[in-house]
């Protein structure tokens, strides 16, 4: 069984290109993706707020897709 601190319970996109992550141990973090989106052409689509807002927790509760 995976420790709760490594289990993602929820992820929410913000209007400022950040992700709000909540883990199984109730810890919450905000991760800004602004620099990543601006520096990497492969992330170009994430500039579209409709695309960015489709973020969700992955199948194994340990990733973001």
N, C-alpha and C positions, 0 to 999 in steps of 0.2 A: 504494500500500500504506500502511495506517495504521501510524504508529509504535507500538511495543509498549506504551509507557506509556499509550496510549489504548485498548488492547484489554483487556476484562475476561475473565479466565480462569475465575473462580469467584466466587460470592456465597453466603454462608451466613447465615441468620438466627440471632440469639442469643436467649436467654431474657429478655434485658433490652431488647428492642425496638431492637436495633442490627443493622447489616449488616456482615459482614466481607467486604471486597472484595479480590480479588487480581488484579493487572494482569499483562500479558504481560512486563513488565520485572522481575517478582518483587516489586514493591512491594506492601505490604499496608496496608489502612486499615480502621479501624472507624468507621462512621458511625452516630451515635445518631439515631433517629427519634422519640424520646419526645416532645419538644416539638411536633413536627409532628403527630403522632397526636393529642395532647391538644388542640391549638389549632384543628384543622380538622375539622369534622363529616364532610367527605367521606372522611376517613381512619378513621372510626369502626370499620370492619370489621377494621382491622389490630390492634385490641386483642385480637382472638381469636387465640391462639397458633397454632391450626391453620391459619388463613388466612395469618398472617404467615410461617409456615414454608414456604409454597409458593413463596417467592421464587426466581427463576432469572435467569440471564443472558439478555438479549434476543437476537433472531435475528442481529443484526449485531455481536454481541459488544461493544457500546458503550452498553448500557442495562440496566436492571434491571426486570423485570416480575414 
